[in-house]
């Protein structure tokens, strides 16, 4: 993941108004390592697959607005699936 993509993903996560996922899990009790790993892998796939496709596996640049759209869609999809 490029530094710009990471920065956008981090910004989306921190500006969501929700406490960090780690704290939510700690407060709710341990839901199991495998579930957390699976959720992280799925979020990574929601971000990575569309960006890999758009960048042609890193061979072309993607406009920032397109990256933002991918990040926004990934966060929305992830939260719809995993938010309490």
KOLVO-55731 format. One record per atom (N, C-alpha, C): residue number from 0; residue in one letter; x, z, y. Coordinates in Angstrom, 1 decimal, always signed. Atoms other than C-alpha are relative to their C-alpha. Last residue first. Layout:
BEGIN
+-----+--------+--------+--------+--------+
! num ! residu !     xx !     zz !     yy !
+-----+--------+--------+--------+--------+
! NUM !      A !      X !      Z !      Y !
...
+-----+--------+--------+--------+--------+
This chain:
BEGIN
+-----+--------+--------+--------+--------+
! num ! residu !     xx !     zz !     yy !
+-----+--------+--------+--------+--------+
!  83 !      X !   +1.0 !   -0.9 !   +0.6 !
!  83 !      X !  -21.9 !  +16.6 !   -3.3 !
!  83 !      X !   -1.3 !   -0.1 !   +0.7 !
!  82 !      X !   +0.3 !   -1.0 !   -1.0 !
!  82 !      X !  -20.0 !  +13.4 !   -2.3 !
!  82 !      X !   -1.1 !   +1.0 !   -0.7 !
!  81 !      X !   -0.6 !   -1.3 !   +0.3 !
!  81 !      X !  -18.7 !  +11.5 !   -5.4 !
!  81 !      X !   -0.4 !   +1.1 !   +1.0 !
!  80 !      X !   -0.2 !   -0.4 !   +1.4 !
!  80 !      X !  -20.5 !   +8.2 !   -5.7 !
!  80 !      X !   +0.3 !   +1.4 !   -0.2 !
!  79 !      X !   +1.4 !   +0.1 !   +0.7 !
!  79 !      X !  -21.9 !   +7.7 !   -2.2 !
!  79 !      X !   +0.1 !   +0.4 !   -1.4 !
!  78 !      X !   +0.8 !   -1.2 !   -0.4 !
!  78 !      X !  -18.6 !   +9.1 !   -0.8 !
!  78 !      X !   -1.4 !   -0.1 !   -0.6 !
!  77 !      X !   -0.5 !   -1.2 !   +0.7 !
!  77 !      X !  -16.6 !   +6.5 !   -2.8 !
!  77 !      X !   -0.8 !   +1.2 !   +0.3 !
!  76 !      X !   +0.3 !   +0.1 !   +1.5 !
!  76 !      X !  -18.7 !   +3.6 !   -1.7 !
!  76 !      X !   +0.4 !   +1.3 !   -0.7 !
!  75 !      X !   +1.4 !   -0.1 !   +0.1 !
!  75 !      X !  -18.6 !   +4.6 !   +2.0 !
!  75 !      X !   -0.4 !   +0.0 !   -1.5 !
!  74 !      X !   +0.3 !   -1.4 !   -0.2 !
!  74 !      X !  -14.8 !   +5.2 !   +1.8 !
!  74 !      X !   -1.5 !   +0.2 !   -0.2 !
!  73 !      X !   -0.5 !   -0.9 !   +1.1 !
!  73 !      X !  -14.2 !   +1.9 !   +0.2 !
!  73 !      X !   -0.4 !   +1.4 !   +0.2 !
!  72 !      X !   +0.9 !   +0.3 !   +1.2 !
!  72 !      X !  -16.5 !   +0.0 !   +2.6 !
!  72 !      X !   +0.5 !   +0.9 !   -1.1 !
!  71 !      X !   +1.4 !   -0.6 !   -0.2 !
!  71 !      X !  -14.8 !   +1.6 !   +5.6 !
!  71 !      X !   -0.9 !   -0.2 !   -1.2 !
!  70 !      X !   -0.1 !   -1.5 !   +0.1 !
!  70 !      X !  -11.3 !   +0.9 !   +4.2 !
!  70 !      X !   -1.4 !   +0.6 !   +0.2 !
!  69 !      X !   -0.2 !   -0.4 !   +1.4 !
!  69 !      X !  -12.2 !   -2.8 !   +3.5 !
!  69 !      X !   +0.0 !   +1.5 !   -0.1 !
!  68 !      X !   +1.3 !   +0.2 !   +0.7 !
!  68 !      X !  -13.7 !   -3.2 !   +7.0 !
!  68 !      X !   +0.1 !   +0.4 !   -1.5 !
!  67 !      X !   +0.9 !   -1.1 !   -0.4 !
!  67 !      X !  -10.6 !   -1.6 !   +8.6 !
!  67 !      X !   -1.3 !   -0.2 !   -0.8 !
!  66 !      X !   -0.5 !   -1.2 !   +0.7 !
!  66 !      X !   -8.3 !   -4.0 !   +6.7 !
!  66 !      X !   -1.0 !   +1.2 !   +0.2 !
!  65 !      X !   +0.3 !   +0.2 !   +1.4 !
!  65 !      X !  -10.4 !   -6.9 !   +8.0 !
!  65 !      X !   +0.4 !   +1.2 !   -0.9 !
!  64 !      X !   +1.5 !   -0.2 !   +0.1 !
!  64 !      X !  -10.2 !   -5.6 !  +11.5 !
!  64 !      X !   -0.5 !   -0.2 !   -1.4 !
!  63 !      X !   +0.3 !   -1.4 !   +0.0 !
!  63 !      X !   -6.4 !   -5.3 !  +11.1 !
!  63 !      X !   -1.5 !   +0.3 !   -0.1 !
!  62 !      X !   +0.3 !   -0.6 !   -1.3 !
!  62 !      X !   -6.0 !   -8.9 !  +10.2 !
!  62 !      X !   -0.4 !   +1.4 !   -0.1 !
!  61 !      X !   +1.4 !   -0.1 !   -0.1 !
!  61 !      X !   -4.5 !   -9.5 !   +6.7 !
!  61 !      X !   -0.3 !   +0.6 !   +1.4 !
!  60 !      X !   +0.4 !   -1.1 !   -0.8 !
!  60 !      X !   -0.9 !  -10.7 !   +6.3 !
!  60 !      X !   -1.6 !   -0.1 !   +0.1 !
!  59 !      X !   +0.5 !   +0.4 !   -1.3 !
!  59 !      X !   +0.0 !  -13.1 !   +3.5 !
!  59 !      X !   -0.5 !   +1.3 !   +0.7 !
!  58 !      X !   -0.6 !   +1.2 !   -0.5 !
!  58 !      X !   +2.0 !  -12.9 !   +0.3 !
!  58 !      X !   -0.5 !   -0.4 !   +1.4 !
!  57 !      X !   -1.1 !   -0.3 !   -0.9 !
!  57 !      X !   +1.2 !   -9.3 !   -0.6 !
!  57 !      X !   +0.7 !   -1.2 !   +0.6 !
!  56 !      X !   -1.1 !   -0.8 !   +0.6 !
!  56 !      X !   -0.8 !   -9.9 !   -3.7 !
!  56 !      X !   +1.2 !   +0.2 !   +0.9 !
!  55 !      X !   -0.6 !   +0.8 !   +1.1 !
!  55 !      X !   -2.8 !  -12.7 !   -2.1 !
!  55 !      X !   +1.2 !   +0.7 !   -0.6 !
!  54 !      X !   -1.4 !   +0.3 !   -0.4 !
!  54 !      X !   -3.3 !  -10.5 !   +0.9 !
!  54 !      X !   +0.7 !   -0.9 !   -1.0 !
!  53 !      X !   +0.0 !   +0.6 !   -1.4 !
!  53 !      X !   -7.1 !  -10.7 !   +0.6 !
!  53 !      X !   +1.5 !   -0.3 !   +0.4 !
!  52 !      X !   +0.7 !   +1.3 !   +0.0 !
!  52 !      X !   -7.1 !  -10.1 !   -3.2 !
!  52 !      X !   +0.2 !   -0.7 !   +1.4 !
!  51 !      X !   -0.8 !   +0.9 !   +0.8 !
!  51 !      X !   -4.6 !   -7.3 !   -3.0 !
!  51 !      X !   -0.5 !   -1.4 !   +0.0 !
!  50 !      X !   -1.2 !   +0.4 !   -0.9 !
!  50 !      X !   -6.6 !   -5.8 !   -0.2 !
!  50 !      X !   +1.0 !   -0.8 !   -0.8 !
!  49 !      X !   +0.4 !   +1.0 !   -1.0 !
!  49 !      X !   -9.9 !   -6.0 !   -2.2 !
!  49 !      X !   +1.2 !   -0.4 !   +0.9 !
!  48 !      X !   +0.4 !   +1.3 !   +0.6 !
!  48 !      X !   -8.2 !   -4.4 !   -5.3 !
!  48 !      X !   -0.4 !   -1.0 !   +1.1 !
!  47 !      X !   -1.1 !   +0.9 !   +0.4 !
!  47 !      X !   -6.3 !   -1.7 !   -3.5 !
!  47 !      X !   -0.5 !   -1.4 !   -0.4 !
!  46 !      X !   -0.8 !   +0.5 !   -1.2 !
!  46 !      X !   -9.0 !   +0.2 !   -1.5 !
!  46 !      X !   +0.9 !   -1.1 !   -0.5 !
!  45 !      X !   +0.9 !   +0.5 !   -1.0 !
!  45 !      X !  -11.7 !   +0.6 !   -4.2 !
!  45 !      X !   +0.8 !   -0.5 !   +1.3 !
!  44 !      X !   +0.5 !   +1.3 !   +0.4 !
!  44 !      X !   -9.0 !   +0.8 !   -6.8 !
!  44 !      X !   -0.9 !   -0.6 !   +1.0 !
!  43 !      X !   -1.1 !   +0.9 !   -0.2 !
!  43 !      X !   -7.4 !   +3.7 !   -5.0 !
!  43 !      X !   -0.4 !   -1.4 !   -0.4 !
!  42 !      X !   -0.2 !   +0.3 !   -1.5 !
!  42 !      X !  -10.7 !   +5.4 !   -4.7 !
!  42 !      X !   +1.1 !   -0.9 !   +0.2 !
!  41 !      X !   +1.1 !   +0.9 !   -0.4 !
!  41 !      X !  -11.2 !   +4.9 !   -8.5 !
!  41 !      X !   +0.0 !   -0.2 !   +1.5 !
!  40 !      X !   -0.3 !   +1.4 !   +0.5 !
!  40 !      X !   -7.8 !   +6.3 !   -9.3 !
!  40 !      X !   -1.1 !   -1.0 !   +0.4 !
!  39 !      X !   -1.1 !   +0.5 !   -0.8 !
!  39 !      X !   -8.4 !   +9.4 !   -7.1 !
!  39 !      X !   +0.3 !   -1.5 !   -0.4 !
!  38 !      X !   +0.5 !   +0.3 !   -1.3 !
!  38 !      X !  -11.8 !  +10.0 !   -8.8 !
!  38 !      X !   +1.1 !   -0.6 !   +0.9 !
!  37 !      X !   +0.9 !   +1.2 !   +0.0 !
!  37 !      X !  -10.3 !   +9.6 !  -12.2 !
!  37 !      X !   -0.5 !   -0.3 !   +1.3 !
!  36 !      X !   -0.8 !   +1.1 !   +0.2 !
!  36 !      X !   -7.5 !  +12.1 !  -11.4 !
!  36 !      X !   -0.8 !   -1.3 !   +0.0 !
!  35 !      X !   -0.6 !   +0.2 !   -1.3 !
!  35 !      X !  -10.0 !  +14.6 !  -10.0 !
!  35 !      X !   +0.9 !   -1.3 !   -0.1 !
!  34 !      X !   +1.0 !   +0.5 !   -1.0 !
!  34 !      X !  -12.2 !  +14.3 !  -13.1 !
!  34 !      X !   +0.7 !   -0.3 !   +1.3 !
!  33 !      X !   +0.3 !   +1.4 !   +0.3 !
!  33 !      X !   -9.1 !  +14.6 !  -15.4 !
!  33 !      X !   -1.1 !   -0.6 !   +0.9 !
!  32 !      X !   -1.0 !   +0.9 !   -0.5 !
!  32 !      X !   -8.0 !  +17.8 !  -13.6 !
!  32 !      X !   -0.3 !   -1.5 !   -0.3 !
!  31 !      X !   -0.7 !   +0.7 !   +1.0 !
!  31 !      X !  -11.2 !  +19.6 !  -14.1 !
!  31 !      X !   +1.0 !   -1.0 !   +0.5 !
!  30 !      X !   +0.9 !   +0.9 !   +0.7 !
!  30 !      X !  -13.9 !  +20.8 !  -11.8 !
!  30 !      X !   +0.7 !   -0.8 !   -1.1 !
!  29 !      X !   -0.7 !   +1.1 !   +0.6 !
!  29 !      X !  -11.9 !  +23.8 !  -10.7 !
!  29 !      X !   -1.0 !   -0.9 !   -0.8 !
!  28 !      X !   -0.6 !   -0.3 !   +1.3 !
!  28 !      X !  -14.0 !  +25.9 !   -8.5 !
!  28 !      X !   +0.6 !   -1.2 !   -0.6 !
!  27 !      X !   +1.0 !   +0.2 !   +1.0 !
!  27 !      X !  -16.3 !  +24.9 !   -5.6 !
!  27 !      X !   +0.4 !   +0.4 !   -1.4 !
!  26 !      X !   +1.1 !   -0.8 !   -0.3 !
!  26 !      X !  -14.0 !  +26.3 !   -3.0 !
!  26 !      X !   -1.1 !   -0.1 !   -1.1 !
!  25 !      X !   -0.4 !   -1.4 !   +0.2 !
!  25 !      X !  -10.9 !  +24.8 !   -4.7 !
!  25 !      X !   -1.2 !   +0.9 !   +0.3 !
!  24 !      X !   -0.1 !   -0.2 !   +1.5 !
!  24 !      X !  -12.6 !  +21.4 !   -5.1 !
!  24 !      X !   +0.3 !   +1.5 !   -0.2 !
!  23 !      X !   +1.4 !   +0.0 !   +0.5 !
!  23 !      X !  -13.8 !  +21.4 !   -1.4 !
!  23 !      X !   +0.1 !   +0.4 !   -1.5 !
!  22 !      X !   +0.6 !   -1.2 !   -0.4 !
!  22 !      X !  -10.2 !  +22.4 !   -0.3 !
!  22 !      X !   -1.5 !   +0.1 !   -0.6 !
!  21 !      X !   -0.7 !   -1.1 !   +0.8 !
!  21 !      X !   -8.6 !  +19.6 !   -2.3 !
!  21 !      X !   -0.7 !   +1.3 !   +0.3 !
!  20 !      X !   +0.6 !   -0.1 !   +1.3 !
!  20 !      X !  -11.2 !  +17.1 !   -0.9 !
!  20 !      X !   +0.6 !   +1.1 !   -0.8 !
!  19 !      X !   -0.8 !   +0.8 !   +0.9 !
!  19 !      X !  -10.2 !  +17.8 !   +2.7 !
!  19 !      X !   -0.5 !   +0.2 !   -1.5 !
!  18 !      X !   -1.2 !   -0.6 !   +0.3 !
!  18 !      X !  -13.1 !  +19.2 !   +4.7 !
!  18 !      X !   +0.8 !   -0.8 !   -1.0 !
!  17 !      X !   +0.1 !   -0.8 !   +1.3 !
!  17 !      X !  -15.6 !  +16.7 !   +5.8 !
!  17 !      X !   +1.3 !   +0.7 !   -0.1 !
!  16 !      X !   +0.7 !   -1.2 !   -0.3 !
!  16 !      X !  -15.9 !  +15.3 !   +9.4 !
!  16 !      X !   -0.2 !   +0.9 !   -1.2 !
!  15 !      X !   +1.3 !   +0.0 !   +0.6 !
!  15 !      X !  -15.0 !  +11.8 !   +8.2 !
!  15 !      X !   -0.8 !   +1.3 !   +0.3 !
!  14 !      X !   +1.1 !   +0.1 !   -1.1 !
!  14 !      X !  -12.2 !  +11.5 !  +10.7 !
!  14 !      X !   -1.4 !   +0.1 !   -0.6 !
!  13 !      X !   -0.1 !   -1.2 !   -0.9 !
!  13 !      X !   -9.5 !  +12.8 !   +8.2 !
!  13 !      X !   -1.1 !   -0.1 !   +1.1 !
!  12 !      X !   +0.2 !   -1.2 !   +0.7 !
!  12 !      X !  -10.4 !  +10.3 !   +5.4 !
!  12 !      X !   -0.1 !   +1.2 !   +1.0 !
!  11 !      X !   +1.4 !   +0.0 !   +0.5 !
!  11 !      X !  -10.8 !   +7.3 !   +7.6 !
!  11 !      X !   -0.3 !   +1.3 !   -0.7 !
!  10 !      X !   +0.8 !   -0.2 !   -1.1 !
!  10 !      X !   -7.5 !   +8.1 !   +9.4 !
!  10 !      X !   -1.5 !   +0.1 !   -0.4 !
!   9 !      X !   -0.1 !   -1.4 !   -0.4 !
!   9 !      X !   -5.7 !   +8.5 !   +6.1 !
!   9 !      X !   -0.9 !   +0.3 !   +1.2 !
!   8 !      X !   +0.6 !   -0.8 !   +1.1 !
!   8 !      X !   -7.0 !   +5.1 !   +4.9 !
!   8 !      X !   +0.0 !   +1.5 !   +0.4 !
!   7 !      X !   +1.5 !   +0.2 !   -0.2 !
!   7 !      X !   -6.1 !   +3.5 !   +8.2 !
!   7 !      X !   -0.8 !   +0.8 !   -1.0 !
!   6 !      X !   +0.4 !   -0.7 !   -1.3 !
!   6 !      X !   -2.6 !   +5.0 !   +8.1 !
!   6 !      X !   -1.5 !   -0.2 !   +0.2 !
!   5 !      X !   +0.0 !   -1.4 !   +0.3 !
!   5 !      X !   -2.1 !   +3.9 !   +4.4 !
!   5 !      X !   -0.5 !   +0.8 !   +1.3 !
!   4 !      X !   +1.2 !   -0.3 !   +0.9 !
!   4 !      X !   -3.2 !   +0.4 !   +5.2 !
!   4 !      X !   -0.1 !   +1.5 !   -0.2 !
!   3 !      X !   +1.2 !   +0.1 !   -0.9 !
!   3 !      X !   -0.8 !   +0.3 !   +8.2 !
!   3 !      X !   -1.2 !   +0.3 !   -0.9 !
!   2 !      X !   +0.2 !   -1.2 !   -0.9 !
!   2 !      X !   +2.0 !   +1.7 !   +6.0 !
!   2 !      X !   -1.2 !   -0.1 !   +0.9 !
!   1 !      X !   -0.9 !   +0.0 !   -1.2 !
!   1 !      X !   +1.5 !   -0.9 !   +3.4 !
!   1 !      X !   -0.3 !   +1.2 !   +0.8 !
!   0 !      X !   +0.9 !   +0.0 !   -1.2 !
!   0 !      X !   +0.0 !   +0.0 !   +0.0 !
!   0 !      X !   +0.9 !   +0.0 !   +1.2 !
+-----+--------+--------+--------+--------+
